[in-house]
Amino acid sequence: MKNIYNIIFLLLFSNVLWAQEKKNVLIFLVDDLGYFDISHHDADFYETPNIDQLAQEGVDFTNAYVAHPRCLPSRYALQTGRYPARAGIPAKNENTIKGKKFYDNEKTIGQAFKDQGYHTYFAGKWHLGHEEDEWPHNKGYDINVAGCAAGAPQSYFYPYNVPKNPKKIGKGHGKIIGLDEGEEGEYLTDRLTDETIKFLNTDHDGKPFFAVLSHYGVHTPFQAKKKDIKKYKTKLEGMTFEGPEYTKQDGTMKMHQNNPVYGAMVASVDESLGRIVKTLKAKGMYENTIIVFTSDHGGLSNRGLNSNRDLATSNLPLRAGKGHTYEGGTKVPLIFGGAKISKHGVVHQVTTNTDLYPTLLDLCGLNLYPTEHLDGISIKNNIKKGKSEDRTIFWHSPKARPNSTGDIHVTVARDGDFKMMYFYKEERYELYNLKTDPYETKNIYNANDPKSKQMAQMITSWIAETKASI
């Protein structure tokens, strides 16, 4: 009997040691946050001290992208490690794989961690699938807080499903499931932070954790706490801007970062990150937790020529923004903080959010699933060595929104420093050398040039291989 007790003790003790040795992971995902919307990237208007500190202490990526410049396809890429074009996302009629967003038995990043002994958690914006069988708690996450079909809240203040201004609520602003209880005036970003802190304060049954805090902020509607709005209105009074506020490029493009409500919303997610970091440090978990801070695509800076919709920010000097496959729509902040994974503070490796799946598994010493994350590669060695290597990545945007965000149908390839855009409805090409022209001002496409021919063929082959819908 004594031997049995000893065996049980050793098993329990070994489980505790295993949990301590294995790194925890927390992905902090912000909606619609542009690359230059954080002060660490030289934003003059926004103040993000907690994000900045994470970047200063961790690893900041200068060439990080998402697989699509809109919410739903980008989130599919993060969860599956696959280009959304493989699943027909986005589709013109919103029906993809037999009306669903996932293939049967498709293993999400959450499921991959769960299968290898992690306690998994999701909070916030999911936006993948209209039916509950595609929501986080059925896609690999032990706990799901507010993850459902909604693409944006009807209100950022409780009650979240009662719009403050019904005339400005768009199609994607749906009902948030699971936050029916709350206090009048409670702010959604704060509520999701509170829920995540509750999760961090649990014992996780002796397991390491994989958590995703996926904020609905800073997506529309533009709503923020009064004290923060007041701060940014006051700050705006002391600022001057050169040139017009809008210009006719890629639809209508916003030229200045001067929206005080949006600034206040950025401040709220920065405050949220600060509270998360403080909790992890207080529990002695910060040094053993990989924190990934990123966005699902570029900031909302462009609208159609005939649209009067409010715009959030300017992505300048990057071109265009949300909805566009120019740099302003696909380049995002990506910061790895918490657990020290590299002595290099800046990494220039070209990476896209399909890479998070294999990279995080690799950094945690877990098995990879190459037949699942087909389009993601582990950049663990690039992170640790600080070296960058040329690679080819693709984008496909078959559901243009010329009236909403001013974008048009396009397929894009980046190969090393060269980026080609094929506007297939117009049968027109653009080619940019991002090393010499990072802001995409000079189209160097020449039908007779070998590089132009090579990249055009590359796009044609990729469309055929992925069966991308055009």
HELIX and SHEET records of a PDB file:
HELIX    1   1 LYS A    2  GLU A   21  1                                  20    
HELIX    2   2 SER A   39  HIS A   41  5                                   3    
HELIX    3   3 PRO A   49  GLU A   57  1                                   9    
HELIX    4   4 CYS A   71  THR A   80  1                                  10    
HELIX    5   5 PRO A   84  ALA A   87  5                                   4    
HELIX    6   6 ILE A  109  ASP A  115  1                                   7    
HELIX    7   7 GLU A  132  GLU A  134  5                                   3    
HELIX    8   8 PRO A  136  ASN A  138  5                                   3    
HELIX    9   9 PRO A  166  LYS A  168  5                                   3    
HELIX   10  10 LEU A  188  LEU A  200  1                                  13    
HELIX   11  11 HIS A  204  GLY A  206  5                                   3    
HELIX   12  12 LYS A  226  GLU A  237  1                                  12    
HELIX   13  13 PRO A  260  ALA A  282  1                                  23    
HELIX   14  14 TYR A  286  ASN A  288  5                                   3    
HELIX   15  15 GLU A  327  THR A  330  1                                   4    
HELIX   16  16 ASN A  353  ASP A  355  5                                   3    
HELIX   17  17 LEU A  356  LEU A  363  1                                   8    
HELIX   18  18 LYS A  380  LYS A  385  1                                   6    
HELIX   19  19 PRO A  450  THR A  466  1                                  17    
SHEET    1   A 8 ILE A 143  VAL A 145  0                                        
SHEET    2   A 8 HIS A 119  GLY A 124  1                                        
SHEET    3   A 8 PHE A 209  SER A 214  1                                        
SHEET    4   A 8 ASN A  24  VAL A  30  1                                        
SHEET    5   A 8 THR A 289  SER A 295  1                                        
SHEET    6   A 8 LEU A 334  GLY A 338 -1                                        
SHEET    7   A 8 VAL A  59  PHE A  61 -1                                        
SHEET    8   A 8 VAL A 346  VAL A 347  1                                        
SHEET    1   B 2 ALA A  64  TYR A  65  0                                        
SHEET    2   B 2 THR A 351  THR A 352  1                                        
SHEET    1   C 3 TYR A 246  THR A 247  0                                        
SHEET    2   C 3 THR A 252  LYS A 254 -1                                        
SHEET    3   C 3 ASN A 302  ARG A 303 -1                                        
SHEET    1   D 4 THR A 392  SER A 397  0                                        
SHEET    2   D 4 VAL A 410  ASP A 415 -1                                        
SHEET    3   D 4 PHE A 418  PHE A 423 -1                                        
SHEET    4   D 4 ARG A 428  ASN A 433 -1                                        
END                                                                             
